[in-house]
Amino acid sequence: MTKINDVGRGAKSPLYQNSIPSLNPRPIFDLVALLACSVYGTIPLFWFVVHPFVERWRTRGRRAYAFILPVWGGFIAIAFLLMWPFRSVHFYANWFAFAPAAIFFLLGFSIYRAAFQRFDRAKVSGLAELEPDHHRQQLITTGIRARVRHPIYLGHLCEIAAWCIATGLVALYVLAAFAMITGAVMIRMEDRELEARFGEAFRAYRQRVPGVVPKLFTTETRRTPNS
């Protein structure tokens, strides 16, 4: 057995080297990023579970979340595990990438803040869809929604872009592409649902306001109740 004091002066033994914990935060940050994007990337799948079967879920009300949330958790776990083998594969790994990434993080948070000012938790979580008799149904076209129809999803995309830019992980770009494809399908389906609920009011709104890419200049309109 090689003793530590048998090693020549100025040299470090393998035992000493292995006892020093790694101070590189990159693997931990990449792990957090992979988990975050597994959540963001599967948000459209949550929508696919709720909205196409909303009539069935309405019979259960908020109790439906006892099934819906575990299913979404399963989607998150599947996405995370599928990308796990690629957790260390980078297009690049540069801490300077945090500078442009910070812009997208802040932009996403500011969009969330603006979007949630006109939306209560029931609308964000989908509870207003499950219990329509307990929540006022209205088409909101003011605030940030006078510039973009789906600001919350825009916020999601900004956060995913921020994680992608910050880490350079290949797996995150794959999840971002998946979120964009499924999100496009989700928006088309949601627009059809809103048109069925609000009719001409939503058709005029859709022609006036873009879905995800916001317009710079706008004139706010009044909220139209569903009545």
Order of alpha helices (4+ residues) and beta strands (2+ residues): alpha-alpha-alpha-alpha-alpha-alpha-alpha-alpha-beta-alpha-alpha-alpha-beta
